[in-house]
């Protein structure tokens, strides 16, 4: 402050403590950019850093790699040990990944059990593979939490800049597709993005989109493959098999579209339709004199895990049609019986109580839950075709098949051999006491009308 002559009389200073505001702003910024659980950059910060690193790589004409990491079977940890242990595992996994890379690289958590790594200024693609293998090895080490132990592995997808793409979103899609390729190849491994993966992803997306309207547009049909007595040759059962005839792509392999139907949940409506078709034909064939013919329907684990009143709906439909419950059976995979949740257990027991028989398909190829065979009153085991295929030349497969038959019979179960293609296979299976056979030796899967002719003895067994 100055007087009339301009001389300074005093100074006045104003101040404000902004410590709390700075801290608050820093907290808000951190919450917006970093994952609260692992303290890694989140999806937003990851995008920002990837954009910066792409610009830098473009200027320096250097190689950049993007790794997409997904923990295998992490959901099982949450389901068995609880979400608290699951969160601790994610924190430890984040630390292990971070220890495998340089400080200049970026490790981020996109959400759930998905992580990404940006590797910059690489001299060669071999550097990428070395880091990825280190991450896989580190994540596969056991996780110890006081008295609990957990084991998970990781699938990693890798894409490179600028070889694969210069677009951020495309690079992310590339890495994601490569990661799923690693999972499909058996998990606990890495996979590089390729143009073939891109084409496969486009084809898969088209199938998913077209699958949504396939049922309404009557593109599905049910074929039936007979199951015969190995000794008497009488047809006693038939397996209902779903077929999809795409109007433009032709016949789609079930191994392609069934997993997609399971992933999207469409298997619930499709599976219900298959059951109703099977029941409709079972009624017709019973009226033709095949009173003891049983039609089996494959059931997806998704159907068992759903909350729909599946068993009561199916039983009500059978009663409306006037079809005996013994005319229908269901086929499940043995993996469904491992750590069966109440929803699975309740449905299996409901089938048993209703008189609908249950068969385990592809027996011997998964985790054999032998203790559950009696608990759920399993009625049939179906020996997988991989055993039957080598019966003529491999004594080990013959011994394994004989052991399965012997064990099943001692437990009161009957046995169906799948994939019987030669008379020698049929004879050897009959010699070890196997009850029934299914395969091209007897007939390929047939449209319902053709199968009816087969039943009546008008059409000869199809072998082609």
Number of C-alpha atoms within 10 A of each C-alpha: 9 10 9 6 6 8 9 10 8 8 7 5 4 4 5 5 7 9 9 9 10 11 11 12 12 12 12 11 11 16 14 15 18 19 19 12 12 18 16 22 25 23 19 14 20 22 16 12 17 19 14 12 19 23 13 15 18 15 9 10 13 16 19 25 25 23 29 30 27 24 23 17 14 19 16 15 19 15 11 12 14 12 13 11 19 20 17 16 23 21 15 16 23 21 17 18 22 18 14 19 18 12 9 10 15 21 25 27 25 19 10 12 20 15 24 26 22 20 23 22 16 14 11 11 12 10 12 21 16 11 17 26 16 17 23 22 16 18 23 18 14 12 17 14 11 6 5 9 12 18 16 19 20 26 26 31 27 28 28 21 20 17 10 16 14 14 12 14 11 13 22 20 16 27 28 23 25 27 28 21 21 22 21 10 13 10 20 20 19 25 23 19 22 16 10 9 16 15 11 13 16 12 12 15 13 11 19 17 11 13 23 14 11 17 16 9 10 10 15 19 17 20 20 25 23 27 25 22 17 22 16 9 12 13 21 16 23 24 23 26 19 19 18 20 15 15 11 6 8 9 13 14 12 14 8 11 18 20 13 18 22 17 12 13 14 17 22 19 12 19 20 17 17 21 23 16 16 25 27 16 17 24 19 14 18 16 10 12 11 16 16 15 21 26 24 26 26 21 18 19 16 18 20 24 16 13 9 12 10 16 18 14 11 17 18 12 16 20 11 9 13 12 18 19 18 15 22 24 23 21 21 20 20 22 16 19 22 13 12 15 13 11 14 19 17 15 18 25 16 16 21 16 11 14 16 21 22 23 26 25 21 21 26 20 15 10 13 16 15 13 10 14 21 12 11 17 19 21 20 24 24 23 25 18 20 14 22 23 17 14 22 13 9 12 11 12 17 20 14 15 25 18 13 20 25 18 13 20 16 10 14 14 19 20 24 26 30 23 20 22 19 16 11 12 21 23 14 18 25 17 12 16 18 26 20 26 30 28 22 19 18 24 22 18 21 19 16 18 12 15 22 18 13 18 20 14 10 11 12 12 16 14 12 7
